[in-house]
Amino acid sequence: MVINIPNGADILQLRLTEVLYSPKVGYTLVSVGRLDDNGFSATFGGGKCVIQGPDGEELGSIPKMSRGLYKVVHEGESANAAVEGVTLEQLHRQMGHISLGIAKKLISEGFVTGVHLVSMADAEIFCKSCVYAKATRKSIPKTCKGKHAKKFGKEVHSNLWGPAPVETKGGQHYYITFIDDYTQLTHLYLLCTKDEAFVAYQQFEALCGNQLKVPICVLHSD
């Protein structure tokens, strides 16, 4: 690989061997360690990088650009000649599945060069890899692991379900259940609308008080 380095009015050529060829990369990276292995030296200071050959001759200087990068600017070089257009989803995947906001910030604030987003607009992107990697799920135990209530009414579980695809003869689309934790006795009330749930609870509470003479201490509901 040959790199043209400006040196005043002249342009010096620096030839590097054993380089990695990546035709799809929109910019060229040069390893300082590779320069050192080939007998060259690089001195940083004063806002520039000075490259010297094995004999100490100065081959050229590279100015420091924005974000602290040292970039060789060729005369007549087009700013967009090596710019690659990518979508927000492609950049999200190429940058290790970072958040969409951070991906756009890297481009807009110049942290990443050589690419530009086809569209900066917000978009809903479904990434299956992110869902599998970040989602957590706990298994639901098949049996109750806690202690059961010792008396009727100490703990009652309730669940409201609906709407049903087919209504009853009375026009009900919902039902609510009340299950006593001690006896597993279940009462079911059919409802026309959800807002009838509290009335059904009052009926169940009255039933417990009138027939069994016990109050409801704890009601569990989702």
Secondary structure, 3 states (H helix, E strand, C coil): CEEEEEECCEEEEEECCCCCCCCCCCCCCCCHHHHHHCCCEEEEECCEEEEECCCCCEEEEEEECHHHCECCCCCCCCCCCCCEEECHHHHHHHCCCCCHHHHHHHHHCCCCCCEEECCCCCCCCCCHHHHHHHCCCCCCCCCCCCCCCCCCCCCEEEEEECCCCCCCCCCCCEEEEEEECCCCCEEEEEECCHHHHHHHHHHHHHHHHHHHCCCCCCEEEC
